Amino acid sequence: MNFGFAGKRIAGVLTVLPANERNFTDDMKNFDFPEDKSLKLKKVMGYDRHRLVTGETCVSDLAVHGFRHLFDRGVVKPDELDALVVVTQSPDYFMPATSNVIQGRLNLKHDMLCLDIAQGCAGFVVGLIQAFMMLEQASIHKVALVNADVLSRKVSPRDKNSFPLIGDAACITIVEKTDDRHPIHANLKMDGTHHDVLIIPAGGFRMPSTPETAVLEDVGDNNYRAKDNLTMNGTAVFNFVQVEVPPMIESLLQQAALPIEQVDYFMFHQPNKFMLHKLADRMRVSRDRLPSNIVENFGNASGATIPTNITFNLAQPLLNGTLTLCMAGFGVGLTWASLVMRVGQLAFCEIIDY
Amino acid sequence: MDRFYVRLAEILEEDKVGPDDVLASFEQWDSLTALSVVAMIDEDYAVNISAEELATARTAGALEALVAAKRKP
């Protein structure tokens, strides 16, 4: 499905990272796995450090910290926000929505649309599409898009498939109307027949959490996880990404009538370095135009990886000028989505710790 | 398809791999190696092998046959 917009821009991007950092050498101690094999995993996948929340830190804690920073800096005024979109797979509660929790904790105005979206790896693109659709309304001038997850709390430390790459983060992207009519193009597809490829089996209404669902099970390949834990079929995800993402980008650039050389950077979701290198090679894009260094520095925080990729790798060029960015997210759902637009000059583009 | 066995040997960190060799018998065989093999087949032969399909190939020769069968239109 294709989308087109005009007269909208990204005003700024902020990443909030938990200050707590773990490294792969610490993680290895929990794996039931020979050291040389663990080191091979580190090398091939590009694992190193990652940021994880401590205790019971929630999505709203990270987000509220970020908003207060933006309000204190004066780069965003609370009363200007007309909508708050929170994209997360790890909400504070089943009910109410985390967007309402954040609205309340910040005492934001009542004349506001709060909306939660249950999306993960594709959540930045899905969130931007939603924010742009809201901005078509006369009453909505500025939208705060929050992409935040604390999924490390749902990953077994003894699961070397998922634990070394998981990260937690919250990103706040301010999206607003502008007189610049430069077109924005996006596309997205979903395939719910594979909804079990990335899943937390227990804890919802289908399989409520019980003492049994918390028991770590030997799931083979020296991995141990419980039904309460996140589980990922890595090979299925790899195949899905290699098959679906390159044609999606080709179709997006065709829709935008944009030659691939005119894209400055491909800012993709960050599953791991291995997959991103294979993707760049398959798309015949040089690896320096498709940054892949987020997992090794901060971990994969689901929908927060694209904005973190932007704040970590492109802060200076975007604070000083404009770039044409092609973004793509792919994962849980399954969902795959991409978007191409000019970004910059931004009012803020930074990373802070929580 | 000699090149197939050369690439397989590289991934498995072996000097030589032959058609009768049982994949699971290699010291380096694990989920990461399996993913590396899937990626190699994708890159070199433009064929996607699922984890389930890979599990049906007991030997290197069976895997080669699987790739050859999937290459045919």
Contacts between the chains, C-beta under 8 A, distances in Angstrom:
chain1	res1	chain2	res2	distance
A	37	B	28	7.9
A	37	B	30	6.4
A	37	B	32	7.5
A	40	B	32	6.6
A	41	B	32	5.4
A	44	B	32	6.2
A	44	B	36	6.8
A	45	B	32	7.7
A	161	B	31	7.0
A	221	B	30	6.3
A	221	B	31	4.9
A	233	B	51	7.0
A	234	B	31	6.9
A	234	B	35	6.2
A	235	B	31	7.8
A	235	B	34	6.8
A	235	B	35	5.7
A	235	B	38	5.8
A	235	B	50	6.8
A	235	B	51	3.8
A	235	B	54	7.5
A	236	B	50	6.7
A	236	B	51	6.5
A	238	B	35	6.2
A	238	B	38	6.5
A	238	B	39	7.0
A	239	B	38	7.0
A	239	B	42	7.6
A	239	B	48	5.0
A	239	B	49	7.8
A	239	B	50	6.2
A	242	B	42	5.5
A	242	B	48	6.9
A	243	B	48	6.0
A	274	B	35	7.8
A	274	B	39	7.4
A	278	B	39	5.7
A	278	B	42	7.3
A	278	B	43	6.9
A	281	B	43	7.0
A	282	B	43	7.7
